[in-house]
């Protein structure tokens, strides 16, 4: 499968009477976004704002971040099974509005939502302080159940990203990259002397509001399976969960998964990137056993020499992580884990809730319990009403000078377990 990605660099977002992309600027008519919201009767109000890198702006509570993309050639459309029809994506050509993002925010739905600071100390820890963000602040009607509110906000974010991506359909990209995967037979014949390396991505699926969707299907309803990495670039996997902000994989993270991109960079040079597997994270032991058994079985079936294994979340999912690692290693497949840590504010607590001697190659995204102070910023998009309630916040954490003390857990993307961050350990 071969996908050409055309990157259109966006240097700024501005409001305008006409939504368009011109000379590296994304012009947005807010009424176009509000029109999308009007399709859903669950919204009481929707407002649109802009947050640019370096501005004294805080966005909270953040629900999801999505990158605008559009399918230019090839089957299907972005976010298949959710926004577009259920066609297999991952081939042809896709345009990306690189440097821009849609951020959904507003009154809290689940306590595990986050903060994005565009400047100051907090900006160092989130990749979204570097993107030009169109922020949609969503207020739903009273009386709705939380999962209904979450779905409405999630769908509006995806619709807005698809709408903005469409503006780049006929724009000439600043850069193009080609990503191609081979069949098992083709890969063995072309790269007989390179190690066969795969990627196993664990998807958060631990119950209501801890959901990840694959072609529109809740991952908890699936078994471990194979997916082409270029399908992920076209939005085949979208976020729908409320795990802690620091290690939540937003839809943007899935679209730009750095493990996929780094393996592609080494493909045909130091390794043969020959497979991507997705598996779910479950609540009950029997489900964990079933999914990890299937994952290990497929790694063996594909004759992999090594895999990179990433998780999402912490605590309960640590069991899935270690079960996957242990069973894959028992199949003779070398395994590298990418995770983060909850080691206490002093860093001395046990980092993961589970462990095994076979987990001997680990990359960490940092300690989510580390405490930082966020300075008072000039503007808040959303509301500060929940900074003491979200995961990583605590009672009376807003100081007299307006600064906020939180754990990194509260910062969107701070300890991301794909390695999409700036923290690690040595």
Long-range contacts (C-beta under 8 A, 24 or more apart in sequence): 1-90, 1-91, 1-180, 1-181, 1-228, 1-230, 1-231, 2-91, 2-178, 2-179, 2-180, 2-181, 2-230, 3-74, 3-90, 3-91, 3-92, 3-93, 3-94, 3-178, 3-179, 3-180, 3-230, 3-233, 3-234, 4-73, 4-92, 4-93, 4-94, 4-176, 4-177, 4-178, 4-179, 5-93, 5-94, 5-95, 5-96, 5-176, 5-177, 5-178, 5-179, 5-233, 6-72, 6-93, 6-94, 6-95, 6-96, 6-173, 6-175, 6-176, 7-96, 7-98, 7-173, 7-174, 7-175, 7-176, 7-177, 8-95, 8-96, 8-97, 8-98, 8-168, 8-171, 8-172, 8-173, 8-174, 9-98, 9-99, 9-174, 9-175, 10-97, 10-98, 10-99, 10-100, 10-132, 11-99, 11-132, 12-52, 12-132, 13-50, 13-52, 13-100, 13-132, 13-133, 13-134, 14-50, 15-48, 15-50, 19-163, 19-164, 19-167, 20-167, 21-97, 21-167, 21-168, 21-171, 26-68, 26-97, 26-100, 26-132, 26-134, 26-164, 26-167, 28-134, 28-164, 32-163, 33-134, 33-136, 33-160, 33-163, 36-156, 36-159, 36-160, 36-163, 37-136, 37-138, 37-156, 39-159, 40-152, 40-155, 40-156, 41-141, 42-140, 42-141, 42-144, 42-148, 42-149, 42-152, 43-138, 43-139, 43-140, 43-141, 43-152, 43-156, 44-139, 44-140, 44-141, 44-142, 45-139, 46-136, 46-137, 46-138, 46-139, 46-156, 47-136, 47-137, 48-134, 48-135, 48-136, 48-137, 49-134, 49-135, 49-137, 49-381, 50-132, 50-133, 50-134, 50-135, 51-103, 51-116, 51-118, 51-132, 51-133, 51-135, 51-381, 52-118, 52-132, 52-133, 53-118, 53-119, 53-129, 53-130, 53-131, 53-132, 54-118, 54-119, 55-118, 55-119, 55-379, 56-118, 56-119, 56-120, 56-377, 56-378, 56-379, 57-117, 57-118, 57-119, 57-377, 57-378, 57-379, 57-380, 57-381, 58-115, 58-116, 58-117, 58-118, 58-122, 58-374, 58-377, 58-379, 58-380, 58-381, 58-382, 58-384, 59-103, 59-105, 59-115, 59-116, 59-117, 59-118, 59-133, 59-135, 59-380, 59-381, 59-382, 60-105, 60-113, 60-114, 60-115, 60-116, 60-380, 60-381, 60-382, 60-383, 60-384, 60-386, 60-387, 60-390, 61-105, 61-106, 61-107, 61-108, 61-109, 61-113, 61-114, 61-115, 61-382, 61-383, 61-386, 61-390, 62-103, 62-104, 62-105, 62-113, 62-114, 62-115, 62-116, 62-245, 62-382, 62-412, 63-104, 63-105, 63-106, 63-109, 63-113, 63-150, 63-153, 63-154, 63-157, 64-103, 64-104, 64-153, 64-154, 64-157, 64-239, 64-250, 64-251, 64-252, 65-101, 65-102, 65-103, 65-104, 65-128, 65-131, 65-133, 65-250, 65-251, 65-252, 65-253, 65-412, 65-413, 66-101, 66-102, 66-104, 66-157, 66-158, 66-160, 66-161, 66-238, 66-250, 66-251, 66-252, 66-255, 67-96, 67-97, 67-98, 67-100, 67-101, 67-102, 67-161, 67-251, 67-252, 67-255, 67-256, 68-96, 68-97, 68-100, 68-101, 68-102, 68-161, 68-162, 68-163, 68-164, 68-165, 68-167, 68-168, 69-94, 69-95, 69-96, 69-97, 69-161, 69-162, 69-165, 69-234, 69-235, 69-255, 70-94, 70-95, 70-162, 70-165, 70-166, 70-168, 70-169, 71-234, 72-169, 76-234, 77-162, 78-161, 78-162, 78-165, 78-234, 78-235, 79-158, 79-161, 79-162, 79-235, 79-238, 80-215, 80-216, 80-234, 80-235, 80-236, 81-213, 81-214, 81-215, 81-216, 81-217, 81-236, 82-155, 82-158, 82-213, 82-216, 82-235, 82-238, 83-158, 83-159, 83-162, 83-235, 84-162, 86-215, 86-216, 88-231, 89-230, 89-231, 89-234, 89-235, 89-236, 90-228, 90-229, 90-230, 90-231, 90-232, 90-233, 90-234, 90-236, 91-230, 94-233, 94-234, 95-165, 95-168, 95-169, 95-171, 95-173, 96-165, 96-168, 97-164, 97-165, 97-167, 97-168, 98-174, 99-131, 99-132, 100-131, 100-132, 100-133, 100-134, 100-164, 101-128, 101-131, 101-132, 101-133, 101-134, 101-252, 102-133, 102-134, 102-136, 102-157, 102-160, 102-161, 102-164, 103-128, 103-133, 103-134, 103-135, 103-136, 103-157, 104-135, 104-136, 104-138, 104-153, 104-154, 104-156, 104-157, 105-135, 105-136, 105-137, 105-138, 105-381, 105-382, 106-136, 106-137, 106-138, 106-139, 106-153, 106-382, 106-383, 107-139, 107-140, 107-383, 107-385, 107-386, 108-385, 108-386, 108-389, 108-390, 109-146, 109-149, 109-150, 109-153, 109-209, 109-242, 110-146, 110-150, 110-209, 110-242, 111-242, 111-386, 111-389, 111-390, 111-391, 112-242, 112-243, 112-244, 112-245, 112-248, 112-390, 112-391, 113-242, 113-245, 113-386, 113-390, 114-244, 114-245, 114-246, 114-248, 114-390, 114-410, 114-411, 114-412, 114-413, 115-245, 115-374, 115-387, 115-390, 115-406, 115-410, 115-411, 115-412, 116-411, 116-412, 117-374, 117-377, 117-411, 118-377, 119-377, 120-374, 120-375, 120-377, 121-372, 121-373, 121-374, 121-375, 122-372, 122-374, 122-411, 124-422, 125-372, 125-408, 125-411, 125-413, 125-414, 125-421, 125-422, 125-423, 126-411, 126-412, 126-413, 126-414, 127-413, 127-416, 127-420, 127-421, 128-252, 128-412, 128-413, 134-160, 134-164, 135-381, 135-382, 136-160, 137-381, 137-382, 146-209, 147-208, 147-209, 150-209, 150-240, 150-242, 151-240, 154-238, 154-239, 154-240, 157-251, 158-238, 158-251, 161-251, 179-229, 179-230, 179-233, 179-264, 181-228, 181-229, 181-230, 181-273, 181-274, 182-274, 184-274, 184-275, 184-302, 184-303, 187-272, 187-274, 190-268, 190-272, 191-268, 191-272, 194-268, 194-270, 194-271, 194-272, 195-271, 195-272, 195-305, 195-306, 196-271, 196-272, 196-274, 196-275, 196-302, 196-303, 196-304, 196-305, 196-306, 197-263, 197-271, 197-272, 197-273, 197-274, 197-304, 197-305, 197-306, 197-307, 197-308, 198-273, 198-274, 198-275, 198-276, 198-277, 198-299, 198-302, 198-304, 198-306, 198-307, 198-308, 199-229, 199-259, 199-260, 199-263, 199-273, 199-275, 199-276, 199-277, 199-307, 199-308, 199-310, 200-276, 200-277, 200-278, 200-279, 200-295, 200-299, 200-307, 200-308, 200-309, 200-310, 200-324, 200-328, 201-257, 201-259, 201-276, 201-277, 201-278, 201-279, 201-310, 202-278, 202-279, 202-280, 202-281, 202-309, 202-310, 202-311, 202-312, 202-317, 202-320, 202-321, 202-324, 203-237, 203-278, 203-279, 203-280, 203-281, 203-312, 204-241, 204-243, 204-248, 204-249, 204-281, 204-312, 204-313, 204-317, 205-280, 205-281, 205-282, 206-281, 206-282, 206-283, 206-313, 206-316, 206-317, 207-283, 209-240, 209-241, 209-242, 210-241, 210-242, 210-243, 210-313, 211-240, 211-241, 212-237, 212-238, 212-239, 212-240, 212-241, 212-249, 212-280, 212-312, 213-237, 213-238, 213-239, 213-240, 214-278, 219-278, 219-280, 220-280, 220-282, 222-280, 223-290, 223-291, 223-294, 224-277, 224-278, 224-279, 224-280, 224-291, 224-294, 224-295, 224-298, 225-277, 225-278, 225-298, 226-275, 226-276, 226-277, 226-278, 226-298, 227-276, 227-277, 227-278, 228-276, 229-257, 229-260, 229-263, 229-264, 229-273, 229-276, 232-257, 232-260, 232-276, 233-260, 237-278, 241-312, 243-312, 243-313, 244-313, 244-314, 244-368, 244-391, 244-392, 244-409, 245-390, 245-391, 245-392, 245-409, 245-410, 245-411, 245-412, 245-413, 245-414, 246-340, 246-368, 246-392, 246-408, 246-409, 246-410, 246-411, 246-412, 246-413, 246-414, 246-415, 246-416, 247-312, 247-313, 247-314, 247-340, 247-365, 247-368, 247-414, 247-415, 247-416, 247-417, 248-312, 248-313, 248-412, 248-413, 249-312, 249-416, 249-417, 249-418, 250-412, 250-413, 253-413, 253-416, 253-418, 253-420, 256-420, 257-418, 257-420, 258-418, 258-419, 258-420, 259-308, 259-310, 259-338, 259-418, 259-419, 263-308, 271-306, 274-302, 274-304, 275-302, 275-304, 277-307, 279-320, 279-324, 281-311, 281-312, 281-313, 281-316, 281-317, 281-320, 282-320, 283-316, 288-319, 288-320, 288-323, 289-323, 291-320, 292-320, 292-323, 292-324, 292-327, 293-327, 295-324, 295-327, 295-328, 296-324, 296-327, 296-328, 296-330, 296-331, 296-333, 297-331, 299-328, 299-331, 299-333, 300-331, 300-332, 300-333, 304-333, 305-333, 305-334, 306-333, 306-334, 306-335, 306-336, 307-333, 307-334, 307-335, 307-336, 308-336, 308-338, 309-335, 309-336, 309-337, 309-338, 310-337, 310-338, 310-339, 310-417, 310-418, 310-419, 311-337, 311-338, 311-339, 311-417, 312-417, 314-339, 314-340, 314-342, 314-352, 314-353, 314-368, 315-342, 315-353, 316-353, 318-352, 318-353, 318-354, 319-353, 319-354, 321-352, 321-354, 322-352, 322-354, 322-355, 322-356, 322-359, 325-356, 325-358, 325-359, 326-356, 326-358, 326-359, 329-358, 330-358, 334-361, 335-359, 335-361, 336-361, 336-362, 336-363, 337-361, 337-362, 337-363, 338-362, 338-363, 338-365, 338-417, 338-418, 338-419, 339-363, 339-364, 339-365, 339-417, 340-364, 340-365, 340-366, 340-367, 340-368, 340-415, 340-416, 340-417, 341-365, 341-366, 341-367, 341-368, 341-369, 341-415, 341-425, 342-367, 342-368, 342-369, 342-409, 343-367, 343-369, 344-369, 345-369, 345-370, 345-371, 345-407, 363-419, 363-424, 364-423, 364-424, 364-425, 365-415, 365-416, 365-417, 365-419, 365-421, 365-423, 365-424, 366-408, 366-414, 366-415, 366-421, 366-423, 366-424, 366-425, 367-408, 367-415, 367-423, 368-392, 368-407, 368-408, 368-409, 368-414, 368-415, 369-407, 369-408, 369-409, 370-407, 370-408, 371-405, 371-406, 371-407, 371-408, 372-405, 372-406, 372-407, 372-408, 372-411, 373-399, 373-403, 373-404, 373-405, 374-403, 374-404, 374-405, 374-406, 375-402, 375-403, 376-401, 376-402, 376-403, 376-404
